Amino acid sequence: MSGSIAAGVAPRAAAPSRRLPRPPWRIVLAGGAWLALAGVTLGLPEADDLPETAALGSGAASLGLALLTLAPVATRLGPLGSRLRYWSPWLAALALALIAWEAVTAKLALLPMPFFPSPQAILEVFLDDWPKLGGSILNSLILLSGGYAIGAATGFVLGVAIGTFRAVGYWAHPVLRFVGPLPATAWLPLAFFVFPSSWSASTFLVALATGFPVTVLTWSGVAGVNKAYFDVARTLGASRGFLILRVAIPAALPHVFVGLFMGLGGSFAVLVVAEMLGVKSGLGWYLQWAQGWAAYANMYAALIVMALMCSSLITLLFRLRDRLLAWQKGLVQW
């Protein structure tokens, strides 16, 4: 009887566990790596006098403690926690690379100075020389944005015209085949002679580096639009302008953005070269100035800024692409 009663009674549900979820160990390891960097920076003796050692060590310790604090609650932080778990291996790798860099430069002096400065020396550039470096960044952005906008707009209009009107393609195609493959830097001597200022010459070179890929890819996109789209639109009474603005251009936008991405990379390279040779401001000029004074820490700091700036501009362009081409979102990621 008791056995049947016991069999008929449903088992009692186990009490829910109130323990916090186990911390993601990758975040814990990343925090430990940054604390190790702080220990190496602040604990080991230095081969030379480096003013920003305390700042580097304190920053590394603060980041390490922040990671260890966030690790137990990372699963509750939503998107921030997901990003933190995703990037924690890279954070750990960066800390380990900085430890090795710190050891062979500031602590053991195994690499020759001033060609291989320590992390503290580069941090000192960002803290002390920020007015000059920040002004160079601003001037480069102004020059790049002007030339890129002119080149992208010109290339887009010309590409649409070539893909739409046969007469335009007849005259423009041979010119593009002759002039387009030439690198924009090959026009440096002529540009600085023809234009009234080095700024306008550099703007022209940036626009030239941007315009060719945008023209070719826009032309390819317009020419490759499915002819059935035009036939359907004509059947519904669409005008020539409607066919261009509402059919050809939207269908060609994926190709247009490929040209914009290619033009951005090429224009950034031309920007640096033009600033090195003719413009008296900007990141290219800053690199040339740092090399002339053997200020290699400043040169490396400028290279880091260039990488971050170019990556940020590409990210913004991807965001614009994802907004305009929502149906292709996630197809190509950056």
Secondary structure, DSSP 8 states (H G I E B T S, - for coil): -HHHHHHHS---------------HHHHHHHHHHHHHHHHHHHS--SS--TTHHHHHHHHHHHHHHHHHHGGGGGGSTHHHHHHHHHHHHHHHHHHHHHHHHIIIIIT--S-TTTS--HHHHHHHHHHSHHHHHHHHHHHHHHHHHHHHHHHHHHHHHHHHHHH-HHHHHHHHHHHHHHTTS-GGGGHHHHHHHSSSHHHHHHHHHHHHHHHHHHHHHHHHHHTS-HHHHHHHHHTT--HHHIIIIIIHHHHHHHHHHHHHHHHHHHHHHHHHHHHHT-SSSHHHHHHHHHHTT-HHHHHHHHHHHHHHHHHHHHHHHHHHHHHTGGGTTTS--
